[in-house]
Amino acid sequence: MQLPTVLNVLSLLAEGLVNTLIVTFTCFTSALIIGVIVAVLRRLDFAPLTALMNALVYIFRSIPVLIAVFLVYFGLPSTGLTISPLLALNISIGLISGSYLAEVFRGALQLVDRSEIAAAQTSGMSKFQIIKYIELPQMFRFAIPGILNEFSSVLKASPFAYTVGMPEMTKQAMNLTAVTMSGLEIYTLAGILYFIIYKLSASVTRMIENKLHMTDEELKDIKVKTYGAGRTE
């Protein structure tokens, strides 16, 4: 393609890119919230609740994203409940990706030193204080690679937005291909834009990971302050 044509294609893909970013970040935020809630509920040591969370995580992890999107967007209206395409995507992708994140967080929580939890209990901290001050902060530090991996999964699921009427980047690429018959060039440009989004998110994640990295001395100071908080709250 000639340069003016490439620029025109990029401008049209950019229109779809906005919707791609909206879908990706809102759905990932929903998934992150769901994953954290499930992780906290699992740590409450209430057997029926833990069994329920485990069953729901298992079920949602086994459902294909597209089936979930169709079930929510096209299925709920039959019950009299009509929702927007973006909300349907947040519910379906959020529940599925949130289930995967719940497993990531479960593995991260297992890496928390048991002696720290025992010390916190000895200092008088409640179960909720231990979760808030001891387990969750370390969980996020250990889970950063898994969180980034799930973000990429949500990004790859964002093209399903076009199936419920949101003209995101893949839909724009399909429309452009139908008009120009230059599928190779157009989908290559779309792939490059997806790669740029992922690369930027990976760079931001790496910055956060470096920022959260602490020396042994810093960890020791935080533990002292944290266990002290359990006596006063």
C-alpha positions as YAML, in Angstrom:
chain: A
units: angstrom
residues:
- id: 1
  name: MET
  ca: [0.00, 0.00, 0.00]
- id: 2
  name: GLN
  ca: [1.08, 3.58, -0.67]
- id: 3
  name: LEU
  ca: [1.86, 5.88, 2.25]
- id: 4
  name: PRO
  ca: [-1.38, 7.94, 2.01]
- id: 5
  name: THR
  ca: [-3.38, 4.70, 1.97]
- id: 6
  name: VAL
  ca: [-1.49, 3.36, 4.98]
- id: 7
  name: LEU
  ca: [-2.19, 6.57, 6.89]
- id: 8
  name: ASN
  ca: [-5.89, 6.38, 6.02]
- id: 9
  name: VAL
  ca: [-6.02, 2.76, 7.16]
- id: 10
  name: LEU
  ca: [-4.25, 3.62, 10.42]
- id: 11
  name: SER
  ca: [-6.67, 6.49, 11.09]
- id: 12
  name: LEU
  ca: [-9.65, 4.16, 10.64]
- id: 13
  name: LEU
  ca: [-8.02, 1.45, 12.77]
- id: 14
  name: ALA
  ca: [-7.39, 4.08, 15.44]
- id: 15
  name: GLU
  ca: [-11.13, 4.66, 15.67]
- id: 16
  name: GLY
  ca: [-11.56, 1.00, 16.52]
- id: 17
  name: LEU
  ca: [-8.52, 1.13, 18.81]
- id: 18
  name: VAL
  ca: [-10.41, 3.41, 21.20]
- id: 19
  name: ASN
  ca: [-13.12, 0.79, 21.67]
- id: 20
  name: THR
  ca: [-10.48, -1.93, 21.96]
- id: 21
  name: LEU
  ca: [-8.82, -0.05, 24.83]
- id: 22
  name: ILE
  ca: [-12.16, 0.63, 26.53]
- id: 23
  name: VAL
  ca: [-13.18, -3.03, 26.32]
- id: 24
  name: THR
  ca: [-9.77, -4.31, 27.41]
- id: 25
  name: PHE
  ca: [-9.27, -2.07, 30.42]
- id: 26
  name: THR
  ca: [-12.85, -2.15, 31.72]
- id: 27
  name: CYS
  ca: [-13.06, -5.95, 31.37]
- id: 28
  name: PHE
  ca: [-9.65, -6.42, 32.98]
- id: 29
  name: THR
  ca: [-10.65, -4.14, 35.86]
- id: 30
  name: SER
  ca: [-13.81, -6.21, 36.35]
- id: 31
  name: ALA
  ca: [-11.76, -9.41, 36.26]
- id: 32
  name: LEU
  ca: [-9.24, -8.03, 38.76]
- id: 33
  name: ILE
  ca: [-12.00, -7.04, 41.19]
- id: 34
  name: ILE
  ca: [-13.68, -10.43, 40.87]
- id: 35
  name: GLY
  ca: [-10.37, -12.25, 41.30]
- id: 36
  name: VAL
  ca: [-9.52, -10.33, 44.48]
- id: 37
  name: ILE
  ca: [-13.00, -10.88, 45.95]
- id: 38
  name: VAL
  ca: [-12.79, -14.61, 45.32]
- id: 39
  name: ALA
  ca: [-9.27, -14.74, 46.77]
- id: 40
  name: VAL
  ca: [-10.41, -12.97, 49.95]
- id: 41
  name: LEU
  ca: [-13.53, -15.14, 50.35]
- id: 42
  name: ARG
  ca: [-11.39, -18.26, 49.99]
- id: 43
  name: ARG
  ca: [-9.14, -17.05, 52.84]
- id: 44
  name: LEU
  ca: [-12.02, -16.76, 55.31]
- id: 45
  name: ASP
  ca: [-11.73, -20.48, 56.09]
- id: 46
  name: PHE
  ca: [-15.49, -21.06, 55.84]
- id: 47
  name: ALA
  ca: [-15.77, -24.46, 54.19]
- id: 48
  name: PRO
  ca: [-19.15, -24.06, 52.40]
- id: 49
  name: LEU
  ca: [-18.12, -20.65, 51.00]
- id: 50
  name: THR
  ca: [-14.74, -21.98, 49.88]
- id: 51
  name: ALA
  ca: [-16.41, -24.95, 48.17]
- id: 52
  name: LEU
  ca: [-18.84, -22.59, 46.41]
- id: 53
  name: MET
  ca: [-16.00, -20.34, 45.20]
- id: 54
  name: ASN
  ca: [-14.02, -23.36, 43.97]
- id: 55
  name: ALA
  ca: [-17.04, -24.67, 42.05]
- id: 56
  name: LEU
  ca: [-17.76, -21.30, 40.42]
- id: 57
  name: VAL
  ca: [-14.13, -20.83, 39.44]
- id: 58
  name: TYR
  ca: [-14.07, -24.29, 37.89]
- id: 59
  name: ILE
  ca: [-17.30, -23.65, 35.97]
- id: 60
  name: PHE
  ca: [-16.34, -20.24, 34.58]
- id: 61
  name: ARG
  ca: [-12.88, -21.40, 33.58]
- id: 62
  name: SER
  ca: [-14.47, -24.12, 31.45]
- id: 63
  name: ILE
  ca: [-16.76, -21.78, 29.46]
- id: 64
  name: PRO
  ca: [-15.49, -20.37, 26.13]
- id: 65
  name: VAL
  ca: [-15.47, -16.58, 26.11]
- id: 66
  name: LEU
  ca: [-17.64, -16.27, 23.00]
- id: 67
  name: ILE
  ca: [-20.30, -18.58, 24.44]
- id: 68
  name: ALA
  ca: [-20.35, -16.50, 27.64]
- id: 69
  name: VAL
  ca: [-20.68, -13.25, 25.66]
- id: 70
  name: PHE
  ca: [-23.60, -14.65, 23.64]
- id: 71
  name: LEU
  ca: [-25.21, -16.13, 26.76]
- id: 72
  name: VAL
  ca: [-25.16, -12.79, 28.57]
- id: 73
  name: TYR
  ca: [-25.94, -10.44, 25.68]
- id: 74
  name: PHE
  ca: [-28.43, -12.53, 23.73]
- id: 75
  name: GLY
  ca: [-29.68, -14.78, 26.53]
- id: 76
  name: LEU
  ca: [-30.58, -12.27, 29.25]
- id: 77
  name: PRO
  ca: [-33.10, -10.35, 27.07]
- id: 78
  name: SER
  ca: [-35.25, -13.50, 27.03]
- id: 79
  name: THR
  ca: [-35.67, -12.99, 30.79]
- id: 80
  name: GLY
  ca: [-36.67, -9.36, 30.28]
- id: 81
  name: LEU
  ca: [-33.24, -7.95, 31.19]
- id: 82
  name: THR
  ca: [-31.54, -5.99, 28.40]
- id: 83
  name: ILE
  ca: [-27.98, -4.75, 28.92]
- id: 84
  name: SER
  ca: [-25.49, -2.76, 26.88]
- id: 85
  name: PRO
  ca: [-22.77, -4.49, 24.83]
- id: 86
  name: LEU
  ca: [-20.01, -3.13, 27.09]
- id: 87
  name: LEU
  ca: [-21.73, -4.36, 30.25]
- id: 88
  name: ALA
  ca: [-22.29, -7.77, 28.64]
- id: 89
  name: LEU
  ca: [-18.58, -7.98, 27.83]
- id: 90
  name: ASN
  ca: [-17.62, -6.92, 31.37]
- id: 91
  name: ILE
  ca: [-19.85, -9.57, 32.89]
- id: 92
  name: SER
  ca: [-18.80, -12.43, 30.60]
- id: 93
  name: ILE
  ca: [-15.09, -11.68, 30.17]
- id: 94
  name: GLY
  ca: [-14.85, -10.38, 33.74]
- id: 95
  name: LEU
  ca: [-16.21, -13.60, 35.24]
- id: 96
  name: ILE
  ca: [-14.03, -15.87, 33.10]
- id: 97
  name: SER
  ca: [-10.80, -13.88, 33.45]
- id: 98
  name: GLY
  ca: [-11.61, -13.20, 37.10]
- id: 99
  name: SER
  ca: [-11.74, -16.97, 37.66]
- id: 100
  name: TYR
  ca: [-8.30, -17.37, 36.12]
- id: 101
  name: LEU
  ca: [-6.97, -14.50, 38.23]
- id: 102
  name: ALA
  ca: [-8.47, -16.13, 41.32]
- id: 103
  name: GLU
  ca: [-6.28, -19.16, 40.63]
- id: 104
  name: VAL
  ca: [-3.26, -16.90, 40.08]
- id: 105
  name: PHE
  ca: [-3.94, -15.24, 43.44]
- id: 106
  name: ARG
  ca: [-4.46, -18.61, 45.13]
- id: 107
  name: GLY
  ca: [-1.00, -19.68, 44.02]
- id: 108
  name: ALA
  ca: [0.49, -16.33, 45.07]
- id: 109
  name: LEU
  ca: [-1.07, -16.60, 48.54]
- id: 110
  name: GLN
  ca: [0.56, -19.98, 49.01]
- id: 111
  name: LEU
  ca: [3.93, -18.24, 48.70]
- id: 112
  name: VAL
  ca: [3.27, -16.04, 51.73]
- id: 113
  name: ASP
  ca: [5.48, -17.18, 54.60]
- id: 114
  name: ARG
  ca: [3.36, -19.08, 57.12]
- id: 115
  name: SER
  ca: [5.56, -17.82, 59.94]
- id: 116
  name: GLU
  ca: [4.52, -14.25, 59.15]
- id: 117
  name: ILE
  ca: [0.86, -15.19, 59.49]
- id: 118
  name: ALA
  ca: [1.58, -17.01, 62.77]
- id: 119
  name: ALA
  ca: [3.46, -13.96, 64.07]
- id: 120
  name: ALA
  ca: [0.56, -11.71, 63.09]
- id: 121
  name: GLN
  ca: [-1.92, -13.96, 64.91]
- id: 122
  name: THR
  ca: [0.31, -13.93, 67.97]
- id: 123
  name: SER
  ca: [0.42, -10.13, 67.89]
- id: 124
  name: GLY
  ca: [-3.37, -10.02, 68.10]
- id: 125
  name: MET
  ca: [-4.28, -9.22, 64.50]
- id: 126
  name: SER
  ca: [-7.71, -10.33, 63.32]
- id: 127
  name: LYS
  ca: [-8.31, -12.49, 60.25]
- id: 128
  name: PHE
  ca: [-9.29, -9.46, 58.18]
- id: 129
  name: GLN
  ca: [-6.21, -7.52, 59.32]
- id: 130
  name: ILE
  ca: [-3.97, -10.42, 58.35]
- id: 131
  name: ILE
  ca: [-5.57, -10.55, 54.92]
- id: 132
  name: LYS
  ca: [-5.36, -6.77, 54.48]
- id: 133
  name: TYR
  ca: [-1.88, -6.10, 55.83]
- id: 134
  name: ILE
  ca: [0.00, -9.38, 55.35]
- id: 135
  name: GLU
  ca: [-1.50, -11.51, 52.61]
- id: 136
  name: LEU
  ca: [-2.92, -9.12, 49.98]
- id: 137
  name: PRO
  ca: [0.17, -6.90, 49.61]
- id: 138
  name: GLN
  ca: [2.44, -9.91, 49.13]
- id: 139
  name: MET
  ca: [-0.14, -11.63, 46.93]
- id: 140
  name: PHE
  ca: [-0.05, -8.77, 44.44]
- id: 141
  name: ARG
  ca: [3.75, -8.75, 44.39]
- id: 142
  name: PHE
  ca: [3.95, -12.48, 43.70]
- id: 143
  name: ALA
  ca: [1.08, -12.41, 41.18]
- id: 144
  name: ILE
  ca: [2.38, -9.66, 38.86]
- id: 145
  name: PRO
  ca: [3.55, -12.05, 36.08]
- id: 146
  name: GLY
  ca: [0.23, -13.90, 36.19]
- id: 147
  name: ILE
  ca: [-1.72, -10.63, 36.16]
- id: 148
  name: LEU
  ca: [0.15, -9.49, 33.05]
- id: 149
  name: ASN
  ca: [-0.51, -12.84, 31.38]
- id: 150
  name: GLU
  ca: [-4.24, -12.53, 32.08]
- id: 151
  name: PHE
  ca: [-4.25, -8.95, 30.80]
- id: 152
  name: SER
  ca: [-2.92, -10.26, 27.49]
- id: 153
  name: SER
  ca: [-5.73, -12.85, 27.47]
- id: 154
  name: VAL
  ca: [-8.33, -10.12, 27.96]
- id: 155
  name: LEU
  ca: [-6.71, -8.08, 25.18]
- id: 156
  name: LYS
  ca: [-6.93, -11.09, 22.86]
- id: 157
  name: ALA
  ca: [-10.59, -11.58, 23.82]
- id: 158
  name: SER
  ca: [-11.48, -7.94, 23.03]
- id: 159
  name: PRO
  ca: [-12.21, -8.69, 19.33]
- id: 160
  name: PHE
  ca: [-15.33, -10.55, 20.47]
- id: 161
  name: ALA
  ca: [-16.79, -7.08, 21.08]
- id: 162
  name: TYR
  ca: [-17.71, -6.83, 17.42]
- id: 163
  name: THR
  ca: [-20.08, -9.79, 17.81]
- id: 164
  name: VAL
  ca: [-22.31, -7.65, 20.05]
- id: 165
  name: GLY
  ca: [-22.10, -4.49, 17.95]
- id: 166
  name: MET
  ca: [-19.01, -2.69, 19.23]
- id: 167
  name: PRO
  ca: [-16.79, -1.68, 16.26]
- id: 168
  name: GLU
  ca: [-13.41, -2.33, 17.83]
- id: 169
  name: MET
  ca: [-10.14, -2.63, 15.93]
- id: 170
  name: THR
  ca: [-10.66, -6.11, 14.49]
- id: 171
  name: LYS
  ca: [-14.10, -5.13, 13.16]
- id: 172
  name: GLN
  ca: [-12.58, -2.04, 11.57]
- id: 173
  name: ALA
  ca: [-9.92, -4.22, 9.97]
- id: 174
  name: MET
  ca: [-12.61, -6.55, 8.60]
- id: 175
  name: ASN
  ca: [-14.54, -3.61, 7.13]
- id: 176
  name: LEU
  ca: [-11.40, -2.14, 5.56]
- id: 177
  name: THR
  ca: [-10.43, -5.50, 4.08]
- id: 178
  name: ALA
  ca: [-13.87, -5.87, 2.50]
- id: 179
  name: VAL
  ca: [-13.48, -2.48, 0.83]
- id: 180
  name: THR
  ca: [-9.78, -2.49, -0.17]
- id: 181
  name: MET
  ca: [-9.15, -6.24, -0.59]
- id: 182
  name: SER
  ca: [-5.77, -5.66, 1.11]
- id: 183
  name: GLY
  ca: [-6.23, -8.11, 3.97]
- id: 184
  name: LEU
  ca: [-2.56, -8.96, 4.48]
- id: 185
  name: GLU
  ca: [-1.48, -5.34, 4.97]
- id: 186
  name: ILE
  ca: [-4.50, -4.31, 7.04]
- id: 187
  name: TYR
  ca: [-4.39, -7.27, 9.44]
- id: 188
  name: THR
  ca: [-0.62, -6.83, 9.75]
- id: 189
  name: LEU
  ca: [-1.13, -3.22, 10.84]
- id: 190
  name: ALA
  ca: [-3.84, -4.32, 13.27]
- id: 191
  name: GLY
  ca: [-1.50, -6.98, 14.68]
- id: 192
  name: ILE
  ca: [1.22, -4.37, 15.16]
- id: 193
  name: LEU
  ca: [-1.19, -2.13, 17.08]
- id: 194
  name: TYR
  ca: [-2.19, -5.05, 19.34]
- id: 195
  name: PHE
  ca: [1.50, -5.77, 19.94]
- id: 196
  name: ILE
  ca: [2.14, -2.14, 20.86]
- id: 197
  name: ILE
  ca: [-0.67, -2.23, 23.42]
- id: 198
  name: TYR
  ca: [0.75, -5.40, 24.97]
- id: 199
  name: LYS
  ca: [4.31, -4.05, 24.94]
- id: 200
  name: LEU
  ca: [3.27, -0.84, 26.68]
- id: 201
  name: SER
  ca: [1.31, -2.76, 29.32]
- id: 202
  name: ALA
  ca: [4.29, -5.08, 29.88]
- id: 203
  name: SER
  ca: [6.59, -2.08, 30.33]
- id: 204
  name: VAL
  ca: [4.22, -0.49, 32.85]
- id: 205
  name: THR
  ca: [3.94, -3.81, 34.70]
- id: 206
  name: ARG
  ca: [7.73, -4.12, 34.81]
- id: 207
  name: MET
  ca: [7.98, -0.62, 36.27]
- id: 208
  name: ILE
  ca: [5.44, -1.53, 38.95]
- id: 209
  name: GLU
  ca: [7.28, -4.77, 39.71]
- id: 210
  name: ASN
  ca: [10.57, -2.89, 40.11]
- id: 211
  name: LYS
  ca: [8.88, -0.30, 42.30]
- id: 212
  name: LEU
  ca: [7.42, -3.00, 44.55]
- id: 213
  name: HIS
  ca: [10.73, -4.80, 44.90]
- id: 214
  name: MET
  ca: [12.01, -4.44, 48.46]
- id: 215
  name: THR
  ca: [15.21, -5.36, 50.21]
- id: 216
  name: ASP
  ca: [15.22, -7.68, 53.22]
- id: 217
  name: GLU
  ca: [15.73, -4.69, 55.51]
- id: 218
  name: GLU
  ca: [12.72, -2.88, 54.06]
- id: 219
  name: LEU
  ca: [10.60, -6.00, 54.46]
- id: 220
  name: LYS
  ca: [11.69, -6.29, 58.08]
- id: 221
  name: ASP
  ca: [10.68, -2.68, 58.80]
- id: 222
  name: ILE
  ca: [7.27, -3.21, 57.21]
- id: 223
  name: LYS
  ca: [6.67, -6.36, 59.24]
- id: 224
  name: VAL
  ca: [7.46, -4.51, 62.47]
- id: 225
  name: LYS
  ca: [5.06, -1.68, 61.59]
- id: 226
  name: THR
  ca: [2.37, -4.10, 60.43]
- id: 227
  name: TYR
  ca: [2.43, -6.31, 63.52]
- id: 228
  name: GLY
  ca: [2.31, -3.17, 65.61]
- id: 229
  name: ALA
  ca: [-0.85, -2.10, 63.77]
- id: 230
  name: GLY
  ca: [-2.59, -5.28, 64.86]
- id: 231
  name: ARG
  ca: [-2.33, -4.26, 68.52]
- id: 232
  name: THR
  ca: [-3.78, -0.81, 68.02]
- id: 233
  name: GLU
  ca: [-6.68, -1.44, 65.57]
...
